[in-house]
């Protein structure tokens, strides 16, 4: 069995969104991960941005590791051709397994589930449970309202200013690659 390469957890939507740039960013992320030899760790779905990221990773010859809870296997259409698939009992266990098997977390556009994943890993960083990079890909300004909310929470005294330092914000996949390369072994 070959050694596990550096792994990147990608949190993203199980829907495609309305802006085609979001699906393009997902495909570019998957292709970039494969080109760099970094394994994709993600929610195992074959739909939306999740499916596009995994498909692009595999088409470019990259490795994939999916994690899905039993209750979502049919809704998110668990991708059958993954290199590894872990089935969990709960959503919380899914996040834990995904993040534990990764060296960094990347957050592409998504909905409530993606926000939940983002806030959980940022909270874990804030309380010192990990030092892994958490990178928001702000495709077409998608995350600007979230960034404003984080700044507001800090301004209102509900989080230290250092909270902002726990998140790297990049505008596109080229800058995502630069940010990941700064933290991951070649």
MARBA-3410 file (N, C-alpha, C, O; in Angstrom, 1 decimal):
186
0.8,-1.2,0.0,0.0,0.0,0.0,0.9,1.2,0.0,1.9,1.3,0.8 ~ 0.6,2.2,-0.9,1.4,3.4,-1.0,1.1,4.3,0.2,0.0,4.3,0.8 ~ 2.1,5.2,0.6,1.9,6.1,1.7,0.8,7.1,1.4,0.6,7.4,0.2 ~ 0.1,7.6,2.4,-0.9,8.6,2.3,-0.2,10.0,2.0,0.6,10.4,2.7 ~ -0.6,10.6,0.9,0.0,11.9,0.5,-0.6,13.0,1.5,-1.6,12.7,2.2
0.0,14.2,1.5,-0.7,15.3,2.2,-2.1,15.4,1.7,-2.4,15.2,0.5 ~ -3.0,15.6,2.7,-4.4,15.6,2.4,-5.1,16.9,2.7,-4.8,17.5,3.7 ~ -6.0,17.3,1.9,-6.7,18.6,2.0,-8.2,18.3,2.1,-8.8,17.7,1.2 ~ -8.8,18.7,3.2,-10.2,18.6,3.5,-10.9,19.7,2.7,-10.6,20.9,3.0 ~ -11.9,19.4,1.9,-12.6,20.4,1.2,-14.1,20.4,1.6,-14.8,19.4,1.4
-14.5,21.5,2.3,-15.9,21.6,2.6,-16.5,22.5,1.6,-16.0,23.5,1.2 ~ -17.7,22.0,1.0,-18.4,22.8,0.0,-19.8,22.3,-0.2,-20.2,21.3,0.5 ~ -20.5,23.0,-1.0,-21.9,22.7,-1.2,-22.3,21.4,-1.9,-21.5,20.9,-2.8 ~ -23.4,20.8,-1.5,-23.9,19.7,-2.2,-24.9,20.1,-3.3,-25.5,19.2,-3.9 ~ -24.9,21.4,-3.5,-25.7,21.9,-4.6,-24.7,22.7,-5.5,-23.6,23.1,-5.1
-25.1,22.9,-6.8,-24.2,23.7,-7.7,-24.2,25.2,-7.5,-23.3,25.9,-8.0 ~ -25.2,25.7,-6.9,-25.3,27.2,-6.8,-25.9,27.8,-8.1,-26.1,27.1,-9.0 ~ -26.0,29.1,-8.1,-26.5,29.7,-9.3,-25.5,30.4,-10.2,-25.7,30.7,-11.3 ~ -24.3,30.6,-9.6,-23.2,31.2,-10.3,-22.3,30.1,-10.9,-21.7,29.4,-10.1 ~ -22.2,30.0,-12.2,-21.3,28.9,-12.8,-19.9,29.0,-12.3,-19.1,28.0,-12.4
-19.4,30.1,-11.8,-18.0,30.3,-11.3,-17.8,29.4,-10.1,-16.7,29.0,-9.9 ~ -18.8,29.1,-9.4,-18.7,28.2,-8.2,-18.3,26.8,-8.6,-17.4,26.2,-8.0 ~ -19.0,26.2,-9.6,-18.7,24.9,-10.1,-17.3,24.9,-10.7,-16.6,23.9,-10.6 ~ -17.0,25.9,-11.4,-15.7,26.0,-12.0,-14.6,26.0,-11.0,-13.6,25.4,-11.1 ~ -14.8,26.7,-9.9,-13.8,26.8,-8.8,-13.7,25.4,-8.2,-12.6,25.0,-7.8
-14.8,24.6,-8.0,-14.7,23.3,-7.5,-13.9,22.4,-8.4,-13.1,21.6,-7.9 ~ -14.2,22.5,-9.7,-13.4,21.7,-10.7,-11.9,22.0,-10.7,-11.0,21.2,-10.7 ~ -11.6,23.3,-10.6,-10.2,23.8,-10.6,-9.5,23.3,-9.3,-8.4,22.9,-9.3 ~ -10.3,23.3,-8.2,-9.7,22.8,-6.9,-9.3,21.3,-7.0,-8.2,21.0,-6.6 ~ -10.2,20.5,-7.5,-10.0,19.1,-7.7,-8.8,18.8,-8.6,-7.9,18.0,-8.3
-8.7,19.5,-9.7,-7.6,19.3,-10.6,-6.3,19.8,-10.0,-5.3,19.1,-10.2 ~ -6.3,20.9,-9.3,-5.1,21.4,-8.7,-4.6,20.4,-7.6,-3.4,20.2,-7.5 ~ -5.5,19.9,-6.8,-5.1,18.9,-5.8,-4.4,17.7,-6.4,-3.4,17.3,-5.9 ~ -5.0,17.2,-7.5,-4.4,16.0,-8.1,-3.1,16.4,-8.7,-2.1,15.6,-8.6 ~ -3.0,17.5,-9.4,-1.7,18.0,-10.0,-0.6,18.1,-8.9,0.6,17.7,-9.2
-0.9,18.6,-7.8,0.1,18.7,-6.7,0.3,17.4,-5.9,1.3,17.4,-5.1 ~ -0.4,16.4,-6.2,-0.2,15.1,-5.5,-0.9,15.1,-4.1,-0.5,14.3,-3.2 ~ -1.8,16.0,-3.8,-2.5,16.1,-2.6,-3.8,15.4,-2.6,-4.6,15.5,-3.6 ~ -4.1,14.6,-1.6,-5.3,13.8,-1.6,-6.5,14.7,-1.2,-6.4,15.5,-0.3 ~ -7.6,14.5,-1.9,-8.9,15.2,-1.6,-9.6,14.4,-0.5,-9.8,13.2,-0.6
-9.9,15.1,0.6,-10.8,14.5,1.7,-12.0,15.4,1.7,-12.0,16.6,1.8 ~ -13.2,14.7,1.5,-14.4,15.5,1.4,-15.6,14.7,1.8,-15.5,13.5,2.3 ~ -16.8,15.2,1.7,-18.0,14.6,2.1,-18.6,13.5,1.4,-19.7,13.0,1.6 ~ -17.9,12.9,0.4,-18.2,11.7,-0.4,-19.4,11.8,-1.3,-19.7,10.9,-2.0 ~ -20.0,13.0,-1.4,-21.1,13.1,-2.3,-20.7,13.2,-3.8,-19.6,13.6,-4.1
-21.7,12.9,-4.6,-21.5,13.0,-6.1,-22.4,14.0,-6.7,-22.7,14.0,-7.9 ~ -22.8,15.0,-5.9,-23.7,16.1,-6.3,-23.0,17.4,-6.0,-22.2,17.5,-5.2 ~ -23.5,18.5,-6.7,-23.1,19.8,-6.4,-21.6,20.1,-6.5,-20.9,19.4,-7.3 ~ -21.1,21.0,-5.8,-19.7,21.3,-5.8,-18.9,20.1,-5.3,-17.7,19.9,-5.7 ~ -19.4,19.4,-4.3,-18.7,18.2,-3.8,-18.4,17.2,-5.0,-17.3,16.8,-5.1
-19.4,16.9,-5.7,-19.2,15.9,-6.8,-18.3,16.5,-7.9,-17.5,15.7,-8.4 ~ -18.4,17.8,-8.2,-17.5,18.4,-9.2,-16.0,18.3,-8.7,-15.1,18.1,-9.5 ~ -15.8,18.6,-7.5,-14.4,18.5,-6.9,-13.9,17.1,-7.0,-12.7,17.0,-7.5 ~ -14.6,16.2,-6.6,-14.2,14.8,-6.6,-14.0,14.3,-8.1,-13.0,13.6,-8.4 ~ -14.9,14.6,-8.9,-14.8,14.2,-10.3,-13.5,14.7,-11.0,-12.8,14.0,-11.6
-13.3,16.0,-10.7,-12.1,16.7,-11.3,-10.8,16.1,-10.7,-9.8,15.9,-11.4 ~ -10.8,15.8,-9.4,-9.7,15.2,-8.8,-9.4,13.8,-9.5,-8.2,13.6,-9.8 ~ -10.4,13.0,-9.6,-10.2,11.7,-10.2,-9.8,11.7,-11.6,-8.9,11.0,-12.1 ~ -10.4,12.6,-12.4,-10.1,12.7,-13.8,-8.7,13.2,-14.0,-8.0,12.8,-15.1 ~ -8.1,13.9,-13.1,-6.7,14.4,-13.2,-5.7,13.3,-12.5,-4.5,13.6,-12.4
-6.3,12.2,-12.1,-5.4,11.2,-11.5,-5.1,11.3,-10.1,-4.2,10.6,-9.5 ~ -5.9,12.1,-9.3,-5.7,12.3,-7.9,-6.4,11.3,-7.1,-7.3,10.5,-7.5 ~ -6.0,11.3,-5.8,-6.6,10.3,-4.8,-7.8,11.0,-4.1,-7.7,12.2,-3.8 ~ -8.7,10.2,-3.7,-9.9,10.7,-3.0,-10.3,9.9,-1.8,-10.1,8.6,-1.8 ~ -10.7,10.6,-0.7,-11.1,9.9,0.5,-12.4,10.6,0.9,-12.5,11.8,1.2
-13.5,9.9,0.9,-14.8,10.4,1.2,-15.4,9.9,2.5,-15.1,8.8,2.9 ~ -16.1,10.8,3.2,-16.8,10.4,4.4,-18.2,10.9,4.4,-18.5,12.0,4.1 ~ -19.1,9.9,4.6,-20.5,10.3,4.6,-21.3,9.5,5.7,-21.0,8.4,6.0 ~ -22.3,10.2,6.3,-23.1,9.6,7.3,-24.2,8.7,6.6,-24.6,9.0,5.5 ~ -24.6,7.7,7.3,-25.5,6.7,6.7,-26.8,7.4,6.2,-27.3,7.0,5.1
-27.3,8.4,6.9,-28.6,9.0,6.4,-28.4,9.9,5.2,-29.4,10.4,4.7 ~ -27.2,10.2,4.7,-27.1,11.0,3.5,-26.6,10.2,2.3,-26.4,10.7,1.2 ~ -26.4,8.9,2.4,-25.8,8.1,1.3,-26.7,8.2,0.1,-26.2,8.3,-1.0 ~ -28.0,8.3,0.2,-28.9,8.4,-0.9,-29.1,9.8,-1.4,-29.2,10.1,-2.6 ~ -29.2,10.8,-0.4,-29.5,12.2,-0.8,-28.3,12.8,-1.5,-28.4,13.5,-2.5
-27.1,12.5,-1.0,-25.9,13.1,-1.6,-25.2,12.1,-2.6,-24.1,12.4,-3.1 ~ -25.9,11.0,-2.9,-25.4,10.0,-3.9,-23.9,9.7,-3.7,-23.1,10.1,-4.5 ~ -23.6,9.0,-2.6,-22.2,8.7,-2.3,-21.5,8.2,-3.6,-21.9,7.2,-4.2 ~ -20.4,8.9,-3.9,-19.6,8.5,-5.1,-18.9,7.1,-4.9,-18.2,6.9,-4.0 ~ -19.2,6.3,-5.9,-18.8,4.9,-5.7,-17.4,4.6,-6.1,-16.8,3.6,-5.6
-16.7,5.5,-6.8,-15.4,5.2,-7.3,-14.3,5.8,-6.5,-13.2,6.0,-7.0 ~ -14.5,6.1,-5.2,-13.5,6.8,-4.4,-12.4,5.8,-4.0,-12.6,4.6,-4.0 ~ -11.2,6.3,-3.8,-10.1,5.4,-3.3,-10.4,4.9,-1.9,-10.1,3.8,-1.6 ~ -11.1,5.7,-1.1,-11.5,5.3,0.3,-12.8,5.9,0.6,-13.1,7.1,0.3 ~ -13.7,5.2,1.2,-15.0,5.7,1.7,-15.2,5.2,3.1,-15.2,4.0,3.4
-15.5,6.2,4.0,-15.9,5.9,5.3,-17.3,6.3,5.6,-17.7,7.4,5.2 ~ -18.1,5.4,6.1,-19.5,5.7,6.4,-19.6,5.8,7.9,-19.2,5.0,8.7 ~ -20.1,7.0,8.4,-20.3,7.3,9.8,-21.7,7.2,10.2,-22.6,7.2,9.3 ~ -22.0,7.3,11.5,-23.3,7.3,12.0,-23.9,8.7,12.0,-25.1,8.9,11.8 ~ -23.0,9.7,12.3,-23.6,11.1,12.5,-22.8,12.1,11.7,-21.7,11.8,11.2
-23.4,13.3,11.6,-22.7,14.4,10.9,-21.5,14.8,11.6,-20.5,15.1,11.1 ~ -21.6,14.9,13.0,-20.5,15.3,13.8,-19.3,14.3,13.6,-18.1,14.8,13.4 ~ -19.6,13.0,13.6,-18.5,12.1,13.3,-17.9,12.2,11.9,-16.7,12.1,11.8 ~ -18.7,12.6,11.0,-18.2,12.8,9.6,-17.2,13.9,9.6,-16.1,13.8,9.0 ~ -17.5,15.1,10.2,-16.6,16.2,10.3,-15.3,15.8,11.0,-14.2,16.2,10.5
-15.4,15.1,12.1,-14.3,14.7,12.8,-13.3,13.8,12.0,-12.1,14.0,12.0 ~ -13.9,12.8,11.3,-13.1,11.9,10.5,-12.5,12.7,9.3,-11.3,12.5,9.0 ~ -13.2,13.5,8.7,-12.7,14.3,7.6,-11.5,15.1,8.0,-10.4,15.1,7.4 ~ -11.7,15.9,9.1,-10.6,16.8,9.5,-9.4,16.0,10.1,-8.3,16.5,9.9 ~ -9.7,14.9,10.8,-8.6,14.2,11.3,-7.7,13.6,10.3,-6.5,13.3,10.5
-8.2,13.3,9.1,-7.5,12.8,8.0,-7.0,13.8,7.0,-6.6,13.5,5.9 ~ -6.8,15.0,7.5,-6.4,16.1,6.6,-5.3,17.0,7.3,-5.2,17.0,8.5 ~ -4.6,17.6,6.4,-3.5,18.5,6.9,-3.9,20.0,6.7,-3.3,20.9,7.3 ~ -5.1,20.3,6.1,-5.6,21.6,5.9,-7.0,21.5,5.6,-7.5,20.5,5.1 ~ -7.8,22.6,5.8,-9.2,22.7,5.4,-9.4,23.8,4.5,-8.9,24.9,4.7
-10.1,23.5,3.4,-10.4,24.5,2.4,-12.0,24.6,2.4,-12.7,23.6,2.4 ~ -12.5,25.8,2.3,-13.9,26.1,2.3,-14.3,26.8,1.0,-14.0,28.0,0.8 ~ -15.0,26.0,0.1,-15.5,26.6,-1.1,-16.9,27.0,-0.8,-17.4,26.8,0.3 ~ -17.6,27.7,-1.7,-19.0,28.1,-1.4,-19.9,26.9,-1.1,-19.7,25.8,-1.5 ~ -20.9,27.2,-0.3,-21.8,26.2,0.2,-22.9,26.8,1.1,-22.9,28.1,1.2
-23.7,26.0,1.6,-24.8,26.4,2.4,-24.6,26.2,3.9,-23.5,26.3,4.4 ~ -25.7,25.9,4.6,-25.7,25.7,6.1,-24.7,24.7,6.5,-24.0,24.8,7.5 ~ -24.6,23.5,5.8,-23.7,22.5,6.2,-22.2,22.9,6.1,-21.4,22.6,6.9 ~ -21.9,23.7,5.0,-20.6,24.2,4.8,-20.2,25.2,5.9,-19.1,25.2,6.4 ~ -21.2,26.1,6.2,-21.0,27.0,7.3,-20.7,26.3,8.6,-19.9,26.7,9.4
-21.5,25.3,8.9,-21.3,24.5,10.1,-19.9,23.9,10.2,-19.2,23.9,11.2 ~ -19.5,23.3,9.0,-18.1,22.7,9.0,-17.1,23.8,9.2,-16.1,23.6,10.0 ~ -17.2,24.9,8.6,-16.3,26.1,8.7,-16.2,26.5,10.2,-15.1,26.6,10.7 ~ -17.3,26.8,10.8,-17.3,27.3,12.2,-16.8,26.2,13.1,-16.1,26.6,14.1 ~ -17.0,25.0,12.9,-16.5,24.0,13.8,-15.0,23.9,13.7,-14.3,23.9,14.8
-14.4,23.9,12.6,-12.9,23.8,12.5,-12.3,25.1,13.0,-11.2,25.1,13.5 ~ -12.9,26.2,12.8,-12.4,27.5,13.3,-12.5,27.5,14.8,-11.5,28.0,15.5 ~ -13.6,27.0,15.3,-13.7,27.0,16.8,-12.7,26.0,17.4,-12.1,26.4,18.4 ~ -12.4,24.9,16.8,-11.4,24.0,17.2,-10.0,24.7,17.2,-9.2,24.5,18.2 ~ -9.8,25.5,16.2,-8.5,26.2,16.2,-8.4,27.2,17.3,-7.4,27.4,17.9
-9.5,28.0,17.5,-9.6,29.0,18.5,-9.3,28.5,19.9,-8.7,29.2,20.7 ~ -9.8,27.3,20.2,-9.6,26.7,21.5,-8.3,25.8,21.6,-8.1,25.1,22.6 ~ -7.5,25.9,20.5,-6.2,25.2,20.6,-6.2,23.7,20.2,-5.2,23.0,20.6 ~ -7.3,23.2,19.6,-7.3,21.8,19.3,-6.5,21.4,18.0,-6.2,20.3,17.8 ~ -6.2,22.4,17.2,-5.4,22.2,16.0,-4.7,23.5,15.6,-5.1,24.6,16.0
-3.7,23.3,14.7,-3.0,24.4,14.1,-3.0,24.4,12.6,-2.2,25.0,11.9 ~ -4.0,23.6,12.1,-4.0,23.4,10.6,-4.6,24.7,10.0,-5.4,25.4,10.5 ~ -4.1,25.0,8.7,-4.7,26.1,8.0,-6.1,25.9,7.7,-6.5,24.8,7.3 ~ -6.9,27.0,7.8,-8.3,27.0,7.3,-8.4,28.1,6.3,-8.1,29.3,6.6 ~ -8.7,27.7,5.1,-8.7,28.7,3.9,-10.1,28.8,3.3,-10.6,27.8,2.8
-10.6,30.0,3.3,-11.8,30.4,2.6,-11.5,30.8,1.2,-10.7,31.7,1.0 ~ -12.1,30.2,0.2,-12.0,30.6,-1.2,-13.2,31.5,-1.5,-14.3,31.0,-1.6 ~ -12.9,32.8,-1.6,-13.9,33.8,-1.8,-14.2,34.0,-3.3,-14.1,35.1,-3.8 ~ -14.7,33.0,-3.9,-15.0,33.1,-5.4,-16.1,34.1,-5.6,-17.2,34.1,-5.0 ~ -15.8,35.1,-6.5,-16.7,36.2,-6.8,-17.3,36.9,-5.6,-18.4,37.3,-5.6
-16.5,37.0,-4.5,-16.9,37.6,-3.3,-18.0,36.9,-2.5,-18.6,37.5,-1.7 ~ -18.1,35.6,-2.8,-19.2,34.8,-2.1,-19.1,34.9,-0.6,-20.2,35.0,0.1 ~ -17.9,34.9,0.0,-17.8,34.9,1.5,-17.7,36.3,2.1,-17.5,36.4,3.3 ~ -17.9,37.3,1.3,-17.8,38.7,1.9,-18.8,38.9,3.1,-18.4,39.5,4.1 ~ -20.0,38.5,3.0,-20.9,38.6,4.2,-20.4,37.9,5.4,-20.6,38.3,6.5
-19.9,36.7,5.2,-19.3,35.9,6.3,-18.1,36.6,6.9,-18.0,36.7,8.2 ~ -17.3,37.2,6.1,-16.1,37.9,6.6,-16.5,39.1,7.4,-16.0,39.4,8.4 ~ -17.6,39.8,6.9,-18.1,41.0,7.6,-18.7,40.5,9.0,-18.6,41.2,9.9 ~ -19.3,39.4,9.0,-19.9,38.9,10.2,-18.8,38.6,11.2,-18.9,38.9,12.4 ~ -17.7,37.9,10.8,-16.6,37.6,11.7,-16.0,38.9,12.2,-15.8,39.0,13.4
-15.8,39.9,11.4,-15.3,41.2,11.8,-16.3,41.9,12.9,-15.9,42.5,13.8 ~ -17.6,41.7,12.6,-18.6,42.3,13.5,-18.6,41.6,14.9,-18.6,42.3,15.9 ~ -18.4,40.3,14.9,-18.3,39.5,16.1,-17.1,40.0,16.9,-17.2,40.1,18.2 ~ -16.0,40.2,16.3,-14.8,40.7,16.9,-15.0,42.1,17.4,-14.7,42.4,18.6 ~ -15.6,43.0,16.6,-15.8,44.4,17.0,-16.8,44.5,18.2,-16.7,45.4,19.0
-17.7,43.6,18.3,-18.7,43.6,19.4,-18.2,42.9,20.6,-18.9,42.8,21.6 ~ -16.9,42.4,20.6,-16.3,41.9,21.8,-16.6,40.4,22.1,-16.4,39.9,23.2 ~ -17.1,39.7,21.1,-17.5,38.3,21.3,-16.4,37.3,20.9,-16.5,36.1,21.0 ~ -15.4,37.8,20.3,-14.2,37.0,19.9,-13.0,37.9,19.9,-13.1,39.1,19.7 ~ -11.8,37.4,20.2,-10.6,38.2,20.1,-10.2,38.5,18.7,-10.7,37.8,17.7
-9.5,39.5,18.5,-9.0,40.0,17.2,-8.3,38.8,16.5,-8.3,38.7,15.2 ~ -7.6,38.0,17.2,-6.9,36.8,16.7,-7.8,35.8,15.9,-7.2,35.0,15.2 ~ -9.1,35.9,16.1,-10.0,35.0,15.4,-9.8,35.1,13.9,-9.7,34.2,13.1 ~ -9.6,36.4,13.4,-9.4,36.7,12.0,-8.1,36.0,11.5,-8.1,35.6,10.3 ~ -7.1,35.9,12.3,-5.9,35.3,11.9,-5.9,33.7,11.8,-5.0,33.1,11.2
-7.0,33.1,12.2,-7.2,31.7,12.1,-7.7,31.3,10.7,-7.7,30.1,10.4 ~ -8.1,32.3,9.9,-8.7,32.0,8.6,-7.9,32.8,7.6,-7.6,34.0,7.7 ~ -7.4,32.1,6.5,-6.8,32.7,5.4,-7.9,32.8,4.3,-8.6,31.9,4.0 ~ -7.9,34.0,3.7,-9.0,34.3,2.7,-8.2,34.5,1.4,-7.3,35.3,1.3 ~ -8.6,33.7,0.4,-8.0,33.8,-1.0,-9.1,34.0,-2.0,-10.3,33.6,-1.8
-8.8,34.8,-3.1,-9.9,35.1,-4.0,-10.1,34.0,-5.1,-11.2,34.0,-5.7 ~ -9.1,33.1,-5.3,-9.3,32.2,-6.4,-8.4,30.9,-6.1,-7.7,30.8,-5.1 ~ -8.5,30.0,-7.1,-7.8,28.7,-6.9,-6.2,28.9,-7.0,-5.5,28.2,-6.4 ~ -5.8,29.8,-7.8,-4.4,30.1,-8.0,-3.8,30.5,-6.6,-2.7,30.0,-6.2 ~ -4.5,31.4,-5.9,-4.0,31.8,-4.6,-4.2,30.7,-3.5,-3.5,30.6,-2.6
-5.3,29.9,-3.7,-5.5,28.7,-2.8,-4.2,27.8,-2.9,-3.7,27.3,-1.9 ~ -3.8,27.6,-4.1,-2.6,26.7,-4.3,-1.4,27.3,-3.6,-0.6,26.5,-2.9 ~ -1.2,28.6,-3.7,-0.1,29.2,-3.0,-0.2,29.1,-1.5,0.8,28.7,-0.8 ~ -1.4,29.3,-1.0,-1.6,29.2,0.5,-1.4,27.8,0.9,-0.8,27.6,2.0 ~ -1.9,26.8,0.2,-1.7,25.4,0.6,-0.2,25.0,0.5,0.3,24.3,1.4
0.4,25.4,-0.5,1.9,25.1,-0.7,2.7,25.6,0.4,3.8,25.0,0.7 ~ 2.3,26.7,1.0,3.0,27.2,2.2,2.9,26.4,3.4,3.8,26.5,4.3 ~ 1.9,25.5,3.5,1.7,24.7,4.7,1.9,23.2,4.4,2.1,22.4,5.4 ~ 1.8,22.7,3.2,1.9,21.3,2.9,3.2,20.9,2.4,3.8,21.6,1.6 ~ 3.7,19.7,2.7,4.9,19.2,2.1,4.7,19.0,0.6,3.5,18.7,0.1
5.7,19.1,-0.2,5.6,18.9,-1.7,5.3,17.5,-2.0,5.1,17.2,-3.2
END
